[in-house]
């Protein structure tokens, strides 16, 4: 008998930071890059604050910082 698990809350994107940019990669491999200059809260955030995010219907929400990044 196969085991089933819920996928509710599963993150379908990958979020990384490098060279002053925020990268969002979707599960289909499409990647978007955003300059951190556009989001000063993210530029000055700790790794812990940057790691506390959730995916929404319209993009990414950084919970501790209350910052929303729309993705298409």
Secondary structure as GFF3:
##gff-version 3
##sequence-region A 1 72
A	DSSP	beta_strand	13	18	.	.	.	ID=ss1
A	DSSP	beta_strand	21	26	.	.	.	ID=ss2
A	DSSP	beta_strand	31	35	.	.	.	ID=ss3
A	DSSP	three_ten_helix	36	38	.	.	.	ID=ss4
A	DSSP	alpha_helix	40	43	.	.	.	ID=ss5
A	DSSP	alpha_helix	47	51	.	.	.	ID=ss6
A	DSSP	beta_strand	53	55	.	.	.	ID=ss7
A	DSSP	beta_strand	59	62	.	.	.	ID=ss8
A	DSSP	beta_strand	67	70	.	.	.	ID=ss9
###
